[in-house]
Amino acid sequence: MMRRDLLGSPAAAGSGARDIVIGAETRSVHVTGGEVINFVVGTTVFSWNFDVGTNVYSFPLNTVAPDTLLAQTVTAYVATDPRYLPAP
């Protein structure tokens, strides 16, 4: 199990730059390191800051979502934060 502090941090609900709706059929979401995302699950919104460790490429979103909010496992796939990419 990966340390939770390497997976980012909670953000104020609704403070994200974009929304991702998670439904019963959702199995994965795609985000970029450094993004703050609002996850909409039914009528509940939780926001997460993906300021992840440089070696984090995916993790179960259930690990950071409020308890019992997600009925199924949802994997967050995290693209590298553009701030850490080499200059062209």
C-alpha positions as CSV (number, residue, x, y, z in Angstrom):
1,M,0.0,0.0,0.0
2,M,1.3,3.4,-1.0
3,R,1.7,6.1,1.7
4,R,-1.4,8.4,1.5
5,D,0.7,11.6,1.8
6,L,2.2,10.7,-1.6
7,L,-1.2,10.7,-3.3
8,G,-2.0,14.4,-2.9
9,S,-4.2,16.2,-0.5
10,P,-7.9,17.2,0.0
11,A,-9.1,20.4,-1.5
12,A,-12.1,22.6,-0.6
13,A,-15.2,21.1,-2.2
14,G,-15.8,22.6,-5.5
15,S,-12.4,24.3,-5.8
16,G,-11.2,22.2,-8.7
17,A,-10.5,23.4,-12.2
18,R,-12.8,20.7,-13.7
19,D,-15.4,18.2,-12.7
20,I,-15.3,14.4,-13.3
21,V,-18.6,12.6,-12.8
22,I,-18.3,9.1,-11.3
23,G,-21.2,6.8,-12.0
24,A,-21.9,3.2,-11.3
25,E,-20.0,2.1,-14.4
26,T,-16.9,4.3,-13.9
27,R,-13.8,2.2,-13.4
28,S,-11.1,4.8,-14.0
29,V,-10.4,8.5,-14.2
30,H,-7.5,10.3,-15.9
31,V,-5.9,13.3,-14.3
32,T,-2.6,15.2,-14.5
33,G,-0.3,15.8,-11.5
34,G,-0.8,19.2,-10.0
35,E,-4.5,19.3,-11.0
36,V,-7.3,19.9,-8.5
37,I,-10.3,17.9,-9.5
38,N,-13.9,18.0,-8.3
39,F,-15.3,14.4,-8.3
40,V,-19.1,14.3,-8.5
41,V,-20.7,11.2,-7.1
42,G,-24.5,11.5,-7.2
43,T,-25.2,14.7,-5.2
44,T,-21.9,14.6,-3.3
45,V,-18.8,16.5,-4.5
46,F,-15.3,15.9,-3.1
47,S,-12.2,17.6,-4.4
48,W,-8.6,16.3,-4.5
49,N,-5.3,18.1,-5.2
50,F,-3.2,15.7,-7.2
51,D,0.2,17.0,-5.9
52,V,1.4,13.4,-6.0
53,G,4.9,12.0,-5.6
54,T,7.0,11.8,-8.7
55,N,6.7,8.0,-8.7
56,V,2.9,7.9,-8.5
57,Y,1.3,6.9,-11.8
58,S,-2.0,5.3,-10.5
59,F,-3.8,4.5,-7.3
60,P,-7.3,3.5,-6.2
61,L,-9.3,6.7,-5.8
62,N,-11.2,4.9,-3.0
63,T,-8.0,5.4,-0.9
64,V,-8.6,9.1,-0.7
65,A,-12.4,9.4,-1.3
66,P,-14.7,9.9,1.7
67,D,-15.5,6.5,3.3
68,T,-18.2,4.5,1.5
69,L,-18.7,7.1,-1.2
70,L,-17.5,4.9,-4.1
71,A,-19.3,1.6,-4.4
72,Q,-16.8,0.1,-6.8
73,T,-13.0,0.4,-7.2
74,V,-12.1,3.5,-9.3
75,T,-8.5,3.8,-10.4
76,A,-7.0,7.2,-10.8
77,Y,-4.4,7.3,-13.6
78,V,-2.1,10.3,-13.1
79,A,-0.1,11.8,-15.9
80,T,3.2,13.5,-15.0
81,D,2.9,17.1,-13.7
82,P,4.1,19.3,-16.6
83,R,6.2,21.3,-14.2
84,Y,8.5,18.3,-13.8
85,L,8.9,17.5,-17.5
86,P,12.2,18.4,-19.1
87,A,12.2,21.6,-21.1
88,P,12.0,21.1,-24.9
